[in-house]
Amino acid sequence: MLLNLAVLFGTLVAMEGVGTLAHKYIMHGWGWWLHRSHHEPQLGMLETNDLYLLALGLVATGLVALGKLGYAPLQWVGGGVAGYGVLYVIAHDGLFHRHWPRTPRPVNRYLKRLHRAHCLHHAIKGRQGSVSFGFFYAPSLKTLKRQLQARRRA
């Protein structure tokens, strides 16, 4: 049981690295055609960018199914992937973009820092020159502002 929990929480932590790399090199790279909708004015509740979340859900479901077929640790990896997806929806869509009927505001220093970093990510229009690609980790705002200014000069 402890091993299963370690796999679950280890996957949750590792998914931040996977998410950061995917955001930077896929979503702002060859997959920009889907992610672009996220950087444009919101027209409705859904956007093409949500297909990335659907893909994450399919990966999580597949891993859980494989785990149930006899590859037990994979169900806990799938649970970690699914948990990351749920946390992403709550933090990113709920707190940062306020896609919910109620508009909660970040209340502690950590959430405020993530929110401000996310705002700096969206300060650049287009796919090139953005900063802060993580969802639950962000460098200091001073560092991000310095990076943003350097990219604007370039």
N, C-alpha and C positions, 0 to 999 in steps of 0.2 A: 504494500500500500504506500509506503514512504517513497519507494522508487517511482511509482506511478505519479505521485504528487510532484516529485522532483522533475520528472519528464514534462509534466504539464506546465509547471512554472518556468522551467528552463526554456520550453518552447515559447512561452509568452515573452520572455526576455529576448530570446533570439529573433523573434518576429520583428522587433524594433529595427534590428540591423537589416533584415530582409526587406522590411517595408521602406526603410530609408534608401537602400540601394535601388529597389524597384521604382520608387518615386523619382529618384534622380536620373537613372539611366534608362528606364523603360517609359514611365509616364512623361518625362520631359525629354525623352529620346524618340525612338521609333514608334512608341505608343501614344504620342502627343495627339494624334487624331481623335482618340477617345478622351483623353484628359483635358483637352482644350476647353470643353464645356464647363469644367470646374473653374477656369480662370476667366470666364465671361459672365456677364450679368445673368442672374438666375431667372429663367422663364417659367419654371414650374417646379414641382416637387422632385422630379427625377431628372437626371442628366446622363449623357452617355458615359461619363466617368464612373457611374454606379456599376457598370459592367465589370470593373475591376473588383468591386466588393462581391459581386455575384461569382466571379471566378475564384476568389478566396473562399467563399462558402462551398463551392464545388470541391475544391482541394480538401478542405476540412472534412466534408462529408465522405469523400473517397478514402481519406486516411482512417476515419473512424470505421468505415465499412471493412477496410483491410484488417484493421485491428480486431474486429469482431470475427473475421474469418480465420483467425489463428495467429496473427502477427500483433500480439497484444500491445506492445509499446506504441504502435502506430495509432491506436485509438486515443491515447493520451496526447500524442503529438497533434492529432486532429482536434482534440479538445482545446489545446493551447492555441492553435490557429484560429479556431472558432471564437475563443475568448478574446483574442486580439481584435478580431473583427467587431465583436460587440463593443469592446472598449473604444475602438476607433469611431463607431457610429455615435456613441454617447459623447465622446470628447469632441471629435471633429465636426460632425454634423450638428450636434446639439449645442455645445458651448461656443465653438469657433464661428460656425456659419449660421447658427440660430435658425435651423430649418424646422424647428418645432413650434407648436402653437405658443407655448410659454418660452420666454427668452431668458434663460438663466445666465448669470454673469459669473465669470471666474472670481472666486473669493479668496483663495490663498496665493502665496507668492509663486508657488510652482505652476499653478494653472494660469496665473496672470502672465508669467514668463512664456509659457507655451503659446498663449493667445497672442501675445505681442510678436513672438517669433513667427507665428503663422501669418500675422498681418504683414510682416516684412517679406515673407515668402510671396505674398500676393501683391507687393508693392511694384513689382516688375510685371509689365504686361507682355505676354508671350512666353515662349518656352526657354529662352536663353537668359542667363544672368540672375536667376533666382537664388536665394539663400535659404537655409534651414529646411531640409527635406525630411527630417524626422517627424514622427507624430507624437511621441511621448518623451523625446529628449531634444533639447535645443541648446546650442552654445549660448554663452552670455549675450545679452542684447548689445553690449558694447562691441563684441566681436562681430556679430551679425551686421551691425550698422557700418562697421569698418569694411567688411566684405562687400556690402551693398554699394558703398561709396566707391570702392575700388572698381567694381564691375561697371558702374555707371560711367566712370572716367574712361574705361577701356573701350 
